[in-house]
Structures are given as C-alpha cells and as structure tokens.
C-alpha cells in the first residue's frame, strides 16, 4: 500500500511540474517584451520603427506599452489608433475594431475621429464574403459606411464610403436575388417573388434590379398571376428599354399571348446600349478621378488634436 502511495505521489509531482512548465512557457510566449519603464517618446518611436519594418506584432505590443505606461499622455491616444492600424494590416479585424471602438468612445471629437470611423468601416468591408454565404459582415459594413457618410459628409472618407456603399448594397441585392432564384427552382414561387420585390424596393440603384424585374415577371406567370407579370414587364421596359432582361421579358410576354395591341420597345436595343455605354464610360471616368483617402493614419503628431487637446500650444511637450 505504501509503495502504491509513493508511486502515486511521484506521478502527481511529475504532472505538477509539467503543468508549471507549460504555464511558464505560455506566459513567456504571451509576453513578448519584459516590462521596463521608459520615456513615452522612446517607446512610441520603437513602435513606429516596427511599423516601418512591417513587424506588426511588435508594433502592437509596443503601442500597447505606451497605453499601459503612460495612459494619460497624448501619446497614448495616438498609440490606440496606431495599434488599431497595426491589427488591420495583419487582417486582425476584430482586434482592430475593438481598439477603434475604444478610441471613438474616449475621443469622439478628436481630429482623427473620421479616420477611426473609416478604418472601422474598412475592417467590415474587407470581410465581405461571396453571396452564397452569411452576410453579417456585409450588413455591418453597410452600417459602418453609413456612419462615415452621416457624421463626416464633406470628408474624403465619406466620398470613398459612398462608392463602397454602392458596391456593398449591390452585394446584398445579389444575395437576395440568389435566394429568390433558389426558391423559384424549388417551386416556391411566393417566397421567390418576395425576394425579388425586396431587390426592387430596397436596392433600386444596384445592377440587379433589371434581373429582379424579369424574374418577377417569370415567377408571376408560372403561378398564373398574369396582370402582375405584365406590370413587372412594363416597369422593366420603361426603365431599361435596351436591357437584355427586357428583351427576354418581352419575348416571354409575347409567347404567352399577353402583349397589348401596339406594344413595342420605345427605343431600339442597339441605341439604348450605345447610350448606356457612353454613360458608363463617363461614370467610370468620374470614379477613377475621384480622390481616394489613404488607409494610413492621416498624421503622426499626437499633439495636433483640435477639440480634446490637453495642451495649450500645439507641439508643446507634456508637462
């Protein structure tokens, strides 16, 4: 019995030693730098050099040290923003958003607040997935981009946010259309019609409206709703007379003997395509020439703030 107890004690001691060693190695791995109190300027400069060398893990740790060692310094405010940017460069979007939310809640009137909102929107925007998958990131991107546009409408960030919002809404419309087509293939025409109406009512400015109107025409005909089908085709013809989808809808209505006397496209498809081609070329030119904001933080001066600067004179060092 005593031998058994002795063996059990040895085994438990060995397990305890292994557990302590694992904890020690984990702690060493988590803490990249030993805590050494240093002047804030030196830590911040080391972090900035790490960013320049693309050593983003080191930069995150060093900017975090600025916050920990000098939490009430203007440098800490800037370090929070730079830490968020370092996370963003590593595609650590959740960590970046967390740091940005902290910056926004503590410094809503800071001169770099527009950038913080914009970077948060980019963190959501760059996580948008294909239309066949869940669209939580897309919905978050829409909300964040609208925040930028609503709060800072005259900034370069708002101009870029409007362009990206159009693409994001187009993505959501594509998702609705994809689900509608699936329901239609399964014979669930009412569910499909509801999805197509969502595209038409909520995403009118996207490139999916034409197909949604055609699918609405098609689905209504399949369940015998002739008048609704004719109305959808008429709306399609009025708004997109040269569209391929209108041509298909026109043939579909004619094949079913539903054309009204004298009904015909108001303009030839060729004429409309040429007009749309010119308009698209001009629009693309305007988009290309529109100024783009840089994703990099707009300033590296922690003392240049406007509304929440604790210093009386810009550039003055902390007391």
C-alpha positions, 0 to 999 in steps of 0.5 A: 500500500505504501509503495502504491502511495509513493508511486502515486505521489511521484506521478502527481509531482511529475504532472505538477511540474509539467503543468508549471512548465507549460504555464511558464512557457505560455506566459513567456510566449504571451509576453513578448517584451519584459516590462521596463519603464521608459520615456513615452517618446522612446517607446512610441518611436520603437513602435513606429520603427516596427511599423516601418519594418512591417513587424506588426506584432511588435508594433502592437505590443509596443503601442500597447506599452505606451497605453499601459505606461503612460495612459494619460499622455497624448501619446497614448491616444495616438498609440490606440489608433496606431495599434488599431492600424497595426491589427488591420494590416495583419487582417486582425479585424476584430482586434482592430475594431475593438481598439477603434471602438475604444478610441471613438468612445474616449475621443469622439471629437478628436481630429482623427475621429473620421479616420477611426470611423473609416478604418472601422468601416474598412475592417467590415468591408474587407470581410465581405464574403461571396453571396452564397454565404452569411452576410453579417459582415456585409450588413455591418459594413453597410452600417459602418459606411453609413456612419462615415457618410452621416457624421463626416459628409464633406470628408474624403472618407465619406466620398470613398464610403459612398462608392463602397456603399454602392458596391456593398448594397449591390452585394446584398441585392445579389444575395437576395436575388440568389435566394429568390432564384433558389426558391423559384427552382424549388417551386416556391414561387411566393417566397421567390417573388418576395425576394425579388420585390425586396431587390426592387424596393430596397436596392433600386440603384444596384445592377440587379434590379433589371434581373429582379424585374424579369424574374418577377415577371417569370415567377408571376406567370408560372403561378398564373398571376398574369396582370402582375407579370405584365406590370413587372414587364412594363416597369422593366421596359420603361426603365431599361428599354435596351436591357437584355432582361427586357428583351427576354421579358418581352419575348416571354410576354409575347409567347404567352399571348399577353402583349397589348395591341401596339406594344413595342420597345420605345427605343431600339436595343442597339441605341439604348446600349450605345447610350448606356455605354457612353454613360458608363464610360463617363461614370467610370471616368468620374470614379477613377478621378475621384480622390481616394483617402489613404488607409494610413493614419492621416498624421503622426503628431499626437499633439495636433488634436483640435477639440480634446487637446490637453495642451495649450500650444500645439507641439508643446511637450507634456508637462 
